[in-house]
């Protein structure tokens, strides 16, 4: 699965994250993130790379298990 980096898709994900966020005053500093386009893009790329890595590790594990049989 590839994550869309289209502006409208990014906006949708950010809106959903905002709905889920706990922004009570005592928690607001926990939510301070770089929300510039570059900051958001960097985090999306990192999440996508981690997802790809997890998938590759899962496939490698499955291959290793099949070869043991």
C-alpha positions in Angstrom: 0.0 0.0 0.0 1.4 3.4 -1.0 0.4 6.5 0.9 -0.9 9.3 -1.3 0.9 12.5 -0.9 -1.7 14.5 -2.8 -2.6 17.7 -1.0 -6.3 16.7 -0.6 -5.4 13.3 0.9 -2.9 14.9 3.3 -5.6 17.4 4.4 -8.1 14.6 4.9 -5.6 12.7 7.1 -4.7 15.8 9.1 -8.4 16.6 9.6 -8.9 13.0 10.9 -5.9 13.3 13.2 -7.2 16.6 14.6 -10.5 14.9 15.4 -8.7 12.3 17.3 -6.3 14.6 19.1 -6.5 15.4 22.8 -5.9 19.2 22.8 -6.8 19.9 26.4 -4.6 22.7 27.7 -2.5 20.3 29.8 -1.7 18.2 26.7 -1.2 20.9 24.0 2.6 20.9 24.3 2.5 17.2 23.5 0.9 17.9 20.2 3.3 20.6 19.0 4.5 19.4 15.6 6.0 21.0 12.6 2.8 21.5 10.5 4.6 23.2 7.6 4.2 21.4 4.3 7.8 20.2 4.6 7.3 18.9 8.1 4.2 17.0 7.2 5.7 15.6 4.1 8.8 14.4 6.0 6.6 12.6 8.6 4.5 11.0 5.8 7.6 9.8 4.0 9.0 8.3 7.2 5.7 6.5 7.9 5.6 5.2 4.3 9.2 4.0 4.6 8.5 2.3 7.9 5.4 0.6 6.4 7.5 -0.6 3.4 10.2 -1.9 5.9 7.6 -3.8 8.0 6.1 -5.3 4.8 9.6 -6.4 3.6 10.4 -7.9 7.0 7.1 -9.8 7.1 7.7 -11.2 3.6 11.3 -12.2 4.5 10.0 -13.9 7.6 7.4 -15.8 5.6 10.0 -16.9 3.1 12.3 -18.1 5.9 9.5 -20.1 7.4 8.6 -21.7 4.1 12.2 -22.7 3.5 12.4 -24.4 6.9 9.7 -26.9 5.9 
